[in-house]
Amino acid sequence: MADAPIVLVDGSSYLYRAFHALPPLSTADGQPTGAVRGVLAMLKSLIKQYPQSPMAVVFDAKGKTFRDEIYAEYKAHRPPMPDDLRPQVEPLHQCVKALGLPLLCIEGVEADDVIGTLARLATESGRDAVISTGDKDMAQLVNQHITLVNTMKDETLDVAGVEAKFGIPPELIIDYLALMGDKVDNIPGVPGVGEKTALGLLQGMGGGLDTIYADLERVTMLDFRGAKTLPKKLEANREQAFLSYRLATIKTDCELPVGLDELHLAEPDRDALKALYTQLEFKNWLGELLEGKDEGVDDVASGTAVASDDVDADPAQASAARKDHALLTQAEFDAWIERLAASEAFCFDLETTSLNYMEADIVGIGLALEPHEAAYIPVGHAYLDAPDQLDRDAVLAALKPLLENPDIAKIGQNLKYDISVLARYDIQVAGELIDTMLESYVLNSTATRHDMDSLALKYLGEKTISFEEIAGKGAKQLTFDQIGLEEAVPYACEDVDITLRLHRELRPKLEAEGRLAEVLDRIERPLIPVLSHMERGGVALDPARLHAQSQALETRIRELESEAFELAGREFNLGSPKQLAEILFEEQKIPVIKKTPKGAPSTAEAVLEELALDYPLPKLIMAHRGMTKLKSTYTDKLPRLVNPATGRLHTSYHQAVTATGRLSSSDPNLQNIPIRTEEGRKIRQAFVARDGYRIVAADYSQIELRIMAHLSDDKGLLDAFANDQDIHAATAAEVFGVALEKVTVDQRRSAKAINFGLIYGMSAWGLGKQLHIERGQAQTYIDRYFDRYPKVATFMDRIRAQAAEDGFVETVFGRRLYLPEIKAQNHARRQAAERTAINAPMQGTAADIIKLAMIDVHHWLNPAQGHAEFDAWMVMQVHDELVFEVAEAQSDDFIAAVRQRMQRAAELKVPLIVDANSGANWDEAH
């Protein structure tokens, strides 16, 4: 330890630099954390880099210092600490202490002075020290024993490094600062002397202030611009120069409560770190801590890892605090069957061979009834002989009546997947469905990801065994049937135990918050079997039509490339941002309107979209990108996703992804198939019905505007919808002051942009950009709109204020969307949160309404209910639209019936209207 350099960290310097250099981060409830994360990352890196070193982290103390007594204007112009930074100071101090690092904060002096004193002590004792800082003033401390390290720039300065960087040795740095002053610290310096002049003086005179002022006449002979008139300036500001010297000099004789030998690193306080990482939502570090991988000083120094008290890093021992049962005999299995049959609820989880619910085979079943006890039934491990595991068919036959028992609740994580897999084995799961993924999602959709590993970290403070830990990664990753029982049992038992405990943690939280439990019980949980049924039914696809579209797109892509080459004057890779930037901004001299974080001209889609209004090449690039994406994402890919067993396309719907409550989908993403372009509509033509059936599309008309009318209670909007007026034409008549029948196509188009723009919180600048008009004209339109619909403006003001006070907004049904940025000091971030606050109640309510409609329509159509009127079923849900496959002879009657059911899904102050049509394919029906 004695030979290791002492590491002195300028915590205050890094705090500000991290705050300004890193993107703003915050917790789900709005607590800013970006600066804390940045400084801690630097400290962790230093601990690894200097594992044997004593270390101290030094911060400025509150209050005035001796420099304020010397010069009352010292730092007078420095702005106050930013509001987003102030609340990060104390958590950072707590984290530093919890890491076991000595923290120094001495009143009356600055962090520089404390570091300077420690550096002097190190030098006098012949010990090396490293000062970790981004402050150039610290260069004055460098000597044969003292080195500066700037971790943010990966820069190290010894004596030679200081001279190479500044052009002067460390001993002249104070004179350099005194001559040119410091605007940030309000050190006056000598007026008219900047960096170059100060450097010229010091180099030319061969010394500092004393040398210069001892021979001012010699200054006139120096070879740099302005030297001849400089002596007068220096003489007139002699007192100010030496005052600046005193202010710039780092004090090296502070009284400190500790000496060098007391800067030893303590063992990290893992309990405190766990609490802090949980509070600050540093999930990766929390996970490492719980695995025993945190950069604990003693651990790194000794070369060993100390396991957490809560979770052992060895998967085979992870169940030490939990009683795990591997059910390998009929007697063991029968005993658990008896316990399940006597229960009111049990937790279960399937281990399978695939994430694709249409292909997955069951390998084993995890079961739990009480916390800290779980069982795993292996039924499909490939390496086990039949006597070593129970027969899958027999196990499922015994579990079937329990899984189908409507009086026993089923608890799981992402239950829809398990339900869909079990359906392939002719098991129709029934009873109350309790899904911890949905409990977390409804509680706070933006607080965390809603997978089990993330929830265990957030709500239980536990690190779970990842699948990669037991199965490996990449191409060589094992499937679960290849996993040994010594690893499979703790992994599977942990899944059900964590899930059961999460439910007991999350349900009370839901019931304590507004109407969230009602949202979960009325909307999200009943939707699980609806989505499972719709996914498994799938939708028919016409691969031949898609193949023809791919060929047509390929031809058009090649044409666009040729046109682009002609406009550019040479061939280039249209998919290369670097080459495209060269063409647009260097060769064609198109103005740069935005840069990347690294300073290069941006060719992002939003940039090209704006440039396309005035320049032909960006417009071609946009078209090329659009065609390429359609081809790769849809016309080429969709046929490959058709299930060979069913001949249909089976997407996966996700209930716990979007912030607002809307469903999303993947493989394929049905929500993103374009509808406004001819090529996008052609893709929809490939979604077809079987022979003898028709596609019916039923779409809520202008639902978000209707919800706006309901929420704002504006008479003008209410009357327009009550009278079944064309809302865009009605708005145009109001905004442009013309009779309804006189509204032009352009006026209606502008009114439509206003209607939809305002519910998304669009500004006058945004509206002007969309309509290609001046900002002032756009503001006039907005002002007229609010004059005609005053309660809309009142609603928007009210919702902003409510969001700022509560931190969330609610839908009509009580779903909450939390807005952590609503109180951000950064204007742009706060405005974005305010725009979200305005739109979220409408978008979220629309999502709730269509989910309620899906639940009702599913039960109405489900033959299992014993009263199905139609040979029809839902095949897709996209935005505000439900898509059905309906027997051709029944399609007209079905349209009338489904329209009526969907329109009564919710009671608003205005009528809900559903547009429904049929066709041979989705495009025809829409």
N, C-alpha and C positions, 0 to 999 in steps of 0.2 A: 504493500500500500504506500510506503514511503516514497517509492520511485514514481508512482503514478501522479500525473499532474492534477492539481486542484482545479476543479471546474466551477467557475463563477458565472452564473446566468443572470443576465439583465432582464428580469421578468417584465418590467414596465415597458422596455423597448419592444419586446416580442408581443406583449399584449396588444399594443396599438398597431403594430405591423400585421399581426394575424387578423385583427379586426378589419383593417382596410384592404388587405391583400386577398382574403378568402371570401368565398360567396357567403351571403347571410344564411345561417342555419338557425333553426329554432325547434323546440319540442312541440308536441301536438297542442299543448295549451298556450303556446306563444312565447315561452321563455327563450331568449336568445342564447345560443351556445357556440356560435362559430369561432369566436376568439378563444374560448376555453379549449375547444377541440384543437385549434391550431397550436396553441402554446403547449398543451399536453403532448401532442404528437412530436414536437420538437424536443421536449424533455425526455420522452421515451427513447427517441433516437439517440440523444446524448448518453443516456444510461447504457444503451447497447454499445455505443462507440467508446465510452470510457468506463468499462465495468468495474475497474479497481479503484476509481478515483473518488476522493472526498468531493463533496459538491454542496453548493449553496445557491438558492434562488432568491434574488433580491428585488424588492418592489419599492417604489416611492411610497412614503407615508403621507397621510393626509396633513394638510396645514402648510404654513409657510416655512421657509428654510432660511439659513443665514444669508443667502444671496438676496432675499427680499429686504433684509435690513441694510445691505450694502447699496442696493439699487431698487427703489420702490416700483419701478416700471418693469422689473424682471418678469418675463413671461406674461406681461399684462395683456398682450394681444392674442395669447393662445386661447382658442375657444374652449368652452367647458367640455368635459367628457361627454361623448355622444350618449344619448339616452339608451341606445341598444347595447352600449358597452358597459355602462355603470353596473347593471345587475349581474354582470359576468365576473366582476372582480372577486367577490367573496366566494362563489363556487370554485373559482380557479385556485384561490388560496387554500380552500379545504382539500381540493384534489392534490395539490402539491404536498401538503402535510400528510395526507393519507398515503401518498406514494413513498413516504419515509424520507423526503428531502428536507433538509433544513431550510426554513424560510426566514428571511431577515427583512424587517421593515422598520427603519430607525427614524424617529421624529427629528425634525430640525435640519436634516440633510437629505440629499437625493440618493437614489439607488446608485448612481455613478460614484458618489463619494464613498459609500459603503464598499463597493467593489474596488475602488481605488485604494482604500485602506487595507483590504485583504490582499490586494496585489502587492502593496509595499511590504507587508509582513512576509509574504511568500518570497519576494526578492531578497529581503534581508536574511532570511533563513536558508537561502540558496535553493529554494524549491521552485519547480516550474508550475505555472498556472495558465489555464486557458480561460479567456473571457468570452463568453458566448453572447454576442450582441449584434445589433444592426446600426449602432450609433457611432458615427465617425469621430465624435469627440473622444471616444475611448482610445483612439490611436495614440494619444499622448502617454498612455500607460505602458506601451509596448517597450520591452527591453529584451536582454538575452534570456530572461526567464519567463516573460509574459507574452502570450500570443493571443490574437483576436480570431474568433471563429464566427462567421455569419452563416448559420445553418440554412437560412432562407435563400441565400445566393450561392451556397456551397463555396464560400470564400474563406481563405485562411491568410492572416497577415502577421508575419514576423517583422523584424526590423527592416530587412530588405524589402519585404512586401509593402510596408508602409511607404518607404521611399519610392518604390516603383509606382504605387498608386497615387500618392499625393505630390511627388516630386521633391519632398523634403523629409528629413529624418524625424523620428517620433519626438525628439526634444524641441522641435520647432512648431509642432502642431498647435500648441496653445497660442503662440504668437500669430500663427496663420488665422486661427479663429478670432483672435482679438482684432486683427486688422480688418477683416472683411465682415465681422459681426455675424449675427445669426437671427434671421427674421422670426423663426419659430420661437426661440427663447427670448426674443426682443433684446439681445445683446447688441448695443449700438454700433460698435466698431468705428471705423473711420469713414465718413461719408465719401463716396466716390471711389472707394477701394473695393474691388470685387475679387473673385478667385484668382484671375490671371494677374492682376496688379499685385495682390498680396504675395503670390508665388514669385513674381519677378523681383519684388523687394527682398524677400528672404533669401532667394538664391543669389541675387546680385550683391547683397551686403554680407552674405556669409554668416548671418547671425539673426537674433531676434530683435525685439523692441529696443532693448538697451543698446544694441549695436547700431540700430537705425537712428535712434534719437541722439546718439553720441556724435553722429557725423551726417547731419541732414544735407549738407552741401554735396556730399558724395552721391546722394540719391539722384541729383540732376544729371549725373554722368552715366546712369544706368541705361541700358539699351532696350527700352520698351516704351511704347506709346504713352505720353502723358507724364513721363518721369520728371521733366523739367519743372512742371507746375506742382508736383506732388509735395515737396517740402512745406509749402504754405499750408496745404490741407493737413499734413501731419502735425505741424506746429500748432495750428488752430485747434486740433482735436487731441493734443497730447494727453490731457487728463482723461478724456473719454477712452482713448486707446488703452491706457493702463487700467482703467476701471473695467473695460471689457476683458482684459487679461485676467483680472481677479475673478470675474464672473465665469470665464471659460475654464479656469483651472479646477481640476477635480481634486477635492480635498482628500488627503491620504492619512489624516491623523484623527479620524473619528473614534469616539469611544464606543466600543462594540461589546455586546453582552457575551460574545463567544470569541474564541481564538481559532487559529487554523486547525489545531488538533481536535477541536470539538465539532468539526464539520463532517462527522461520520454519518453515513446513511443508515437509517433505521429500517427494520423490516416493515414492509407495507402493511397498512391496516386494511385487511381485505374486506372486513365487514363494512367499514366506512366507504371503501371504493365501490363495493357492490351497491350500497345505497346511493352514492353519488352518480355512478354510471347509469343506474336505473332512473334516477330523477332527471338526468341530463339526456337520457335516451341514447347513450353511446353503446349501441347494441353489440357491435363487434368486440369492443373492449370488455364489455360485460361477459360476453361469451368466452373470450380468452381467459378472463379472470376465473370464471367458473370451471374452466378446464385445467386451471393451474398454469396457464401459459402467460399470464400477465407479467410485464417486465418488472417484477419485484426485484429490488436491488440485491438482496441477499441471494436470491435464486440465481441471478445472472452471474454474480461474483463467484459463486461456488460451482457453477456449471451444472446445477441440478434444478429440476422443476419441482416446486412444492404444490401438491394437489390441494384444491379447495376443500374447505371443511364441509361444503354442501354437496358437491358432486365429484366423484372420482373420475379422472380422465380415462381410465381403462373401461371400455364398454362392457367387458365381461364382469366388472365389479360394480357397474353403475347401479345395480339393483340392491346394493348393500342395505339401504334403508327401506327397501320394499321387499315384500315376500312374493317371489315369483314362482309360478307352478308351470312345469311343462307336462301337459296331459298326454301321457303316452300309453296309458292302459284304459280299458273300458271302465274299470271301477272308478278311476280318477275322473274320467269324463262324466260318468253317470252322477257322481256326487255334485259336480258343478251344474249339471242339468237340473238337478233337484233344487239347488240354490237359486238358479235363474228363474225357474217356474214359480218359486215362492216370492219373487221380488216384484216391486212396483215399477222398477226401472233398472236397466243395466246398460253398461257401456260396451260397445263392440267395435272392432276394427279388422278389416281384411288385409292380409298380406298377399300380394298377387304378383304375377309375372310381368305386368304391363300397366302403364298409366292410361292406356286406351281402354275405356270401359267396354268397348265392343269386342275386345280381344283378350282381356285379362283372364287368366286362370287362377283360381284360389289356391294358395300355397298353405295358408294357415289362418287361424282366427284368434284374435286377442279378445279377452273378456275381463271386465272389472265390475265389481259390485260396491266395494268400499275403497277409500283411498289407501294407498300403500300396500295393496294386495292385488295381484293380477294373475291371469292364466293365459297360456298360449297352447293352442292345439295345432300341431304340425300335421298337415294332411297331404301335402304335395311336394315335399322336398325331394329333389331328384336323386340324391345319393343314398337315401334311406331305403332299406328293404321293407316290404309290407309289414312284417312283424314289429318293426321299430316305430311305426306311426299308425294312427287310426285311419280307417278307410274314409275317404272324403265323402263318398255318397252316403255312408251311414251317419257320419257326423252331421252333414247338412240335413239329412232326413230327421234327425233328432232335434236339430235347432229350428227347423222350419216352423213347427207350431208355435214356438216361442217368439220367433221373429215376426210371424204373422198375427200374433195375438194383439188385438187392438187395446187390450187393457194394460199392457206392459209398455212403458215408455222406452224409447231407444235413444241412447246418448252416443254421439260420435263427433268426429271432426271431418268436415266435408262429407256429410252423409250421402249426398246425392251420388257420389262415385260408388260407394258400397252398395247402395240400393240398386244401381244400374247393373253392377256385376252380379249381385244375387239374383236379379231377374233372369239372367242367362241360365241360372240353375233352377228356374221355376220357383223362386221364393219371392213373394210379394210382401215386402216389409210393411207392417202396419203399426198402428199405435202412435202416440205422441212422439214426434221427431224433434230431438233436442240437439242442435248443432252448435258447437262452441265457436266455429268459424263465424257463423251468423250472429251469435251473441256478441262477439267482439266487434263485428262490423257495425251492428246497429248501435252499440254503445258509443263508438267513435270511429267513423269510417276512415279518418285521416291519422289516427294516433299511431298506427303501426301496420305492417303487413299482417294478414290474418291467418298465416300458416301456423301450424302447431309449434314449430321451433321458436318463431318470433313471439307467440303468445306466452309460451313458457318463460321466456326471458323477461317479458314485460310484466306479467301478472303474478308469476310464481318465483321469479328471480332464479330460474334454473336453466342450465345448459343441457339440452337433450343430445342424444347420440344421433349424429347425422347419418343418412344412408350411405354417404361416401366413406364414412369411417369403417363400415362393415363390408361394403361391396366394392370399394375402389372407385376409380373415375375413368372417364373416357371410353375408348373402344373395348377395353378389357374389363369394364365394370360387370360384376356378376348380377344375375337376376336373383330374386329372393329365393327361388327354389334351389339355388346353388349355395346358399348361405348355411354355414354350420349352426347346429342348435345352440352351441355355447355362445354364439353371437346373436342368433335370431331370437332366442327367448327373452333376454333383457331388452332388446330393441323393441319387440312387439309388445311386451308387458309395459314398457315405459309409455308407449303410445296411448294405451287405454287408461293407464293410471293418470298420466298428465291430463288427458282429455276429461276424465271424471272430475279431477281436482279443479280444472279450469272452469267447468260448468258451475261448481259450487262457489267459485270466486266471482264469476261474471254475472250470474243471475241476480244476486242481491244488488249489485251495482246498477243493473238495468232497472230494477224495480224502484230504485231510489231516484231515478232521473226522469222527470216528466212522464211522457206517454211512451217511452222507448219500449217497455215490455209489451205494450199493445201493438206497436209496429212489428215487433218480432213475432208475436203470437198470431196476429191477424194477417200479416202480409208475407213475411219472409219464410217462416216455417211451413205454412201450407203450400208455398210455391215449390218446395223441394221435390215432391213426387210429380208435380206438373212438369217441371223441367226435365226430370229423368224420363218420363214417358215421352215427351216431345223429342228429346235427343235420340232415344232408342228407335223411335219411329222413323226419323230421318226425313229426307226430301229427295225426290227423284231428280236426276240430272241427265242432260243430253250431251254426252262426251263428244259426239260427232260435230255438234254445233260449236262447241268450245274449240275443237281442233281447227275448224274453219276460221273461227275468229282469231285464233293464234296466228294462223298464216296471214290473214289480212293485216293484223297488227304488225307482224314482222315486216311486211311490205311497206307499210306506212312508216315504220321506224327507220328503215333504210332510206326512204325518200326524205325524211326529216334530217337525217344525217347529211345527205348530199346537199340539201338546201343550206344547212348550217355551215358546211365546208365552203360553199360558195360565198356565203356572207362573210365568213372569217378570212377568206383568201387562202386558206390552207387546211389540210386535214388535222384533226386533233381528237383526243379522247373526250367525248361529251360527258362521260361519267367521272372525269378527273377534275376535282375542284381547282387544283393547282394550274392545270393547263387552261381551264376555262377562265380563271382569273387573269392569266397572262393575255388571253385573247381579248377579253372584255375591257380590262382596265389599263393594260400597257399598250396593246396594239391598236385597239379601237378608241382608246381615251374616254371610255364611258366613266362618269364620275363614280367614285367609291362612296356608297351611302352607309355602309356598316362594315366593321372589322371583326375578325374572330378574336377570341381571348388572347391569342398569340400575336395579334397585330396585323394579320394578313387580311386582304380584302375578302369579304364574305360573299359566297355564292349560294347562300341558303335559299330555300324556296321562297320565303317572304321577301327577300331582297330581289330575286329574279322576277317575282310577281310585280313588284313596284317598277322595276326597270322595263318590264314588258309593256308597260303603258306607253313608253316613249321610244323604245328601241326594238328592232325586229329580231335580232339574234337572241336576246333573252327570252322573247316570246316563243321562238322555235325550241329553245332548250327546255322551257317549261312543258311544251307539248310533247317533246321527246321523253322527258322524265315521266310524264303521265302515262304515255303509251307503254313504256318499258315496265312501269310498275303494274299496270293492268295485265300485261302478258305474263310476267313472272309470278305475280301474286294470285291471279285468278285463272286466266285461260289455260296456262300451262299446268298450274298446280291443282286446280279443282278436280280434274279427272283422276289424278293420282290419289286423291283422298276418298274416292268412292270405295265403300266396303265391299270386298268381293263376295261375301256371304249374302248380303242383303241387296247389293246393287244400288244402294242409296248413299247419300252424303249424310254423315252424322257429326254435327258440330258439337262443341262443348260450351254451355252457357255458364257464366260466372256471376254469382250474386254478390261477391265481396271484393270487387275490384274498383269500380268507379266511386268517386267521393259522394256523388249525389243520390245514389240509389238505383241508377239505371243499370240494366243488364249489359254485360259485354259478352263477346263470344270469341272463340279461337278454333283454328283448324277446321274450317276457315273462319276468318273474322267477317261475319255477315254484315256487321254494322258499317263497314267501310266501303262496301260496294257502291261506286258512284251512281247517282241517279240523274244528275244534271247534264251529263254528256251522252252523246249518242253511243259511244263505245261502252260506257258503263251500263246503259240500258240493254245493250246487246248481251252483256253477261247475264243479266236477269232473265233474258229469253231462254237461257239454258236450264233454268230451274222450272221443271215441267211437272205435269200430273201424269199418272198412269192412264192407260187406255180406259175409257169409260168414266174418267174423273176430270174435274176442272180445278184450277187454282183459284182460290178466292182470297183477295187481299182486303183487309178492313183496317182503315187508318183513321185515327183521331184527327179531326180537322182543327188546325190552329189551337191546339190544346193549351199551349203555354200562354197565349194571349187571353184565352178564356179564363185561365187561372189568374192572370194578372187582373182581369176585370173583377173576379171574385175577391181577391185579396185587397185590391185598392178600393173597391166599392164605388168606383167612379161611375156616375150616372150616364155620362156619354157612352162609355164602353158597354155598360150593362144594357142600355137601350139598343145599341147597335146589334149586339148579339141576340137580345130578346126578339128583335124584329127580323132576325135572320138576314141582316145586311151583309154585303161583302165588306168585311172589316177594313181591308186595305183601301177600298174605294171610299168608305165612310171617313176614314182618317184623312185621305187626300182631300175630300170635300171640306173637312174642317180646317186642315192646315193651309190649303191654298184658297179657301174662301170661295168655292164654286159650288154650284148645285150638284147633287150626287150624280145625276144623269149626264153632267157635263165633264166629269172627270176623264182626263186623257190617260192613255196607256202609260206615258212617261210619269205623269203625276201619281198614278197608282203604284208604279214601280218604286218611286221615291218614298211613298207612304209605307210601302211594305218594308223597305230598308229601315225606315224610322221605327215602325212597330217592333220589328224583331231586334233592331239595334239597341233600342232603349231597354228592352227586357234583359239584354246582355250587358247593360251598363255602358254602352258605347258613348264616347265623347263626341263633341262637334268635330274635332279633328278626324276621328275615325269615320264618322258619317260622311264628312266631306271627301275623304279618300275613297270611300266606297262608291259615292255618287259622282265622283270626279267634279266636285264643285269646291268653291272657296270655303274656308273654315267659317268665315262670317256668315255666308249664306246658309251653311249647315246649322249654325247656331240659331239663325232666324227660324228655320224649320222646327228646331227643337223647342224654341220658346213658344212658337204658335201651338205646337202639340200640347205643351203643358198648360197653355192658356185654355185650350179646349177641353183638356182632360186634367183638371187641377189635382184631383185626388190621386192620380198616378204619381205626380211629383211628391205629394204628401206621403204616400206609401214608401217611395224610395228614400226620402229623408228619414222616415221612421225606422225603416229596416236597417239603414246604415247606423243610426244611433243605437238601436237595439243590439245589433251585432257587436258594436264597440263595447257596449255595457256587459253583455252576456258572454261574448266570445263565440256565439253560434247563432244560427238561424234555424227555423223549423218549417217543415212542410205543413199542409193542411191537416195531415194525419199524425203529426207529432214527430216525424223523423228529424233528426238533428244533423246539421253540417257544421262542424267546428271550423273556425277561421283564425288560425294562430297568427296570421299576419295583419289582422284587423287593427292592431294598435302599433304597428311598426312605425318607427320614426322615418324610415326611408319612404319618401312620398310615392314612388312608383309601386313599391310592394304593398303599401297601404291601399292605394287606389285599386290595384288588382284584386285585393281582398274585398273591397267595397263593391266592385263589379260582381264578384262571385256571390256576395251577400244578396244582391238584388235578384240575380238569376236563380240561385239555388232553390229558393222556396217553390219557384215555378217548375224548374226542371225536375226537382225531387218529387213534387206533387204529381207531375205527369208520370213519373216512373211508378209511383205508388198506385196510381189509377190503373195503368195498364197491367200491373201485377195482379191487382184485385180482379180485373176483367179476366185475366188468364185463369185464375183459380176458379172463378165462377163458370167460365166456358168449359174448362176441362171437366168439371164435375157434371155439367150438362151433357157433354158429349161422351163421357166415359161409359161404355157398356157395362162395366163392373157395377155401376150404380143402379143398373136395372131399368133405366128409363131414357135411354138414348133415343132421340127423335130422328137423328140424321146419321147417314153413313159418311162421317166426316171426322177429321181430327186436325189439331194444330200441327203444323210442320216447321214454322219459323216465327220468331219474334225479332223485329228490327225497329229500333227507335219507338215510334208511336203506332206501329203497325203490327197486326197479327196476320199470318198467312196460313191458309188451310188447304187441304186436299179434300174435295167434296164430290160425291157421286154426281155425275153430270145432270141426271134427271132432277136432282134435288137442289141444284145450285141457286136458283132464283129464290126459292123458299128459304134456303139457308141464309142467304144474304140479308133478307128482311129480318130473320130471327136473330142472327148474330149481331146485327146493327143495334137492335133493340136491347140486347143483353149488355153490350159494351157501353151503350149510352147511359145505362142506369148503374154503372159501376161506382159512381160517386154522385152525391147531391151537392151541386154548386149553385151559386146565385144566377148562373147563366146555363143554358142547356149545353150538354156535351153532344157533339155531332160526329158521327162516324161515316166516312165515305167508304163504300164497299163495292167491289166489282169482281167479275170472274173473267178468266181467260184460259187459253191452253198453256200459258206460261206466266211467270211472275210479272214480267213487263206488261203483258196484255192486261193483267188483272189490276195493276197498280193505278 
